[in-house]
Amino acid sequence: MNTIVPNPASGRKTRPLLRLFSVIIAGSLALYTGFRLLGLGQSFLGEEDPLDVAAIAASDVFEAKDGGTGLFFGHEPSPEPRSLENLLRDIDGLYERREELVKPIVPVTADTFAVMAERVRDYVLLHSTLMDVNEILSRHCGCSNGTSRRVSRCCSGTWESISRTAANSSSLALQMESVLFPWSLGGSLLSLYTSFLEQAPRSRGIVLTAGKGMQTRMAVVSIRSIRAAGCVLPIEVYYSGDADLDAESRARLVALGNGYDVTVRDITKIVDPVSAGLRGWAAKPFAAMFTSFAEVILQDADVVWVRSPDEMFRDEEYERTGTLFHFDRRTFTKSQKKRQRFVRSLLAPHLKNIPPPRENYILRRKSNDVQDSGIVLINKSRRENFYGLLATCKLNAAKESVVTYDHVHGDKDTFWLGWEVAGFRTYCWERWPVVAMGYLTRGDQSPLMVVYKNVHTPHGRYVPYKMKFRICSLQLTHLDRTGKHIFWFNGSPLRDKYRSEDSATLSSDVVWIPEHFSSLWEPGERDTILCLRLNDGLDVMVDDNGNVSGADVLDAAARFLGEYRTVHLGNSTGSTEQDTSPLLQTADTDELPSWLSYPRRLGKDEARTIDSLQQWWTESDYSEAKSEGNWRSIFASLLH
């Protein structure tokens, strides 16, 4: 077999880290009687040995700062933290398999994806174990900070004359990187993770990917909505080369900031476009991984914020896990065997043998969809999240995405699946189901005409279904943590983003309702429009002019969601929240309480945002923008 050498692109900055790990691991093993690192025989000690490493191995353990027992490392989690002895044994076992671990997986097919997933978990185990050993020994060197460079300085005199062959233990990680994750044009993944660890919790920001044309206009509206909601977080817009986002479009986006809080970055300068792919939605996880933000809100360009994105960082589940994922429509498509087999083939053995999370309808074989990736919140300074995002990038890379997208819809479900591939089930979901926000439509009215043209006149062929009411739109909407307010929606500010040249923006006479697990999604004559059918018997009506009425259409001040605690349908670690209210005896079912089946009008703040969409959309037009002096000066600077 041909030897695989580390990627030269990792550069000089990674070599001190490799030497450090070689020194630490080889030296500690030589001092600890009964251990042989890497199966390479005896290492050589220097004259100075101020540490009792045997005592460390016997008594000290690594206590995970980022989630404790949630760190699965791709294998069944132990109830006790791992001792130094076990850490070194893991390294020894992995090195004995080194020829297998650095062998390219070819061809890339659905049949070899399970091997790829196992290889990713092997890398996670090696990478995390090296860091754990570093953490233990750094404390015993008296270092005040556990990062590698500082350990190198304060422990530099501890060992001398280390065997050259021991360096293979840490170089194996780089060799695996070069095979599994060959995209980075900068340093190693170790140095990348260390940068996030050192920045947290000071570094938060919003990342979105956008192309030219209508995507730029939608991104402009999205940024307007962020600032209108009172959020001042820095924003980075990523694009894939000049052909994806031209200089004019970049200038328009930068002009929305004041020189530092809105920036544009070419992802092809950071990530190799050949191995990464970076086409369309595949660029999203790479943008999230390689942004400088340790805590990142990753969003689509067509997202509109109604409330401030800052609120997401205060979510209880995010504070606990460092993740927050959002639901897709879980009652629209039935579970398919092809997707089930694919997903289960990628799971770690210990995750296959425990009950799936209640809210994950793919793993429970109840739906073909579970995640909407319009917004993904990730704290990359937590190891399990760094590894989960890394595996998500792998699923969306150039060769792998061909297989992935044949089994799941785009990047959507690759985020939670990436965590599972890496061996973790420490991610969490939003509290509420997805929301249908759109136009109330009678059974004898055409969803196509209502949504696109605001025409509510009856169509003869629908007369038998006149009293079947639906809420129709292109948008997919999400609630805030309280369940009282619209938080954000995607699908663009337009009634029809696929006819953007002549489409109007949304109007504030829309109504909304959470997806009820007994409700039915219907195509609205065109697959871009979806309608959520309301339960029969509700006192609701919409006339031929689109005016909505009825006692069961609740206004924003109605005593609704805030009056009752929701049944918390569980999170990804299996916990549930019980409620003693007589209306909420559904904790062991998959149905939300019946009172969630009432449509609701927008509140004042929500309506204000929707009413602003027309102005923001007009301002995003180049014909208007080119008259702005700021835009013209920025455009000139970009050309030079």
Secondary structure, DSSP 8 states (H G I E B T S, - for coil): -------GGGTGGGHHHHHHHHHHHHHHHHHSTT--GGG-------S-----HHHHHHH-B---SSSGGG--TTS---SS--BHHHHHHHHHHHHHTHHHHTS---S-STTTHHHHHHHHHHHHHHHHHHHHHHHHHHHHTT-SS-SHHHHHHHTTTT--S--GGGGHHHHHHHHHHHHH-TTBSSS-HHHHHHHHHHHTTS-EEEEEE--STHHHHHHHHHHHHHHHTT----EEEEESSTTTS-HHHHHHHHTTSSSSSEEEEEGGGTB-HHHH---GGGHHHHHHHHSS-SEEEEE-TT-EESS-GGGGGG-HHHHHHSEEEEE--SSSS---HHHHHHHHHHS-HHHHTS---TT-TTTTTS-S--EEEEEEEEETTSHHHHHHHHHHHHHHSHHHHHHHTTTSSTTTTHHHHHHHHHT-----B-SS--EEEEEEE-TTB-HHHHHHH----B-GGGGGGTT--EEEES-EEEE-TTSSSEEEEES-SBS-GGGTTT--B--TT-EEEE--TT-EEEE-SSTT-EEEE--TT---EE-TT--EE-TTSB-TTSS-GGGS---B---TT---B----TT---TTSS---GGGGS-EE--HHHHHHHHHHHHHHHHTSHHHHTT-HHHHHHHHHHH-
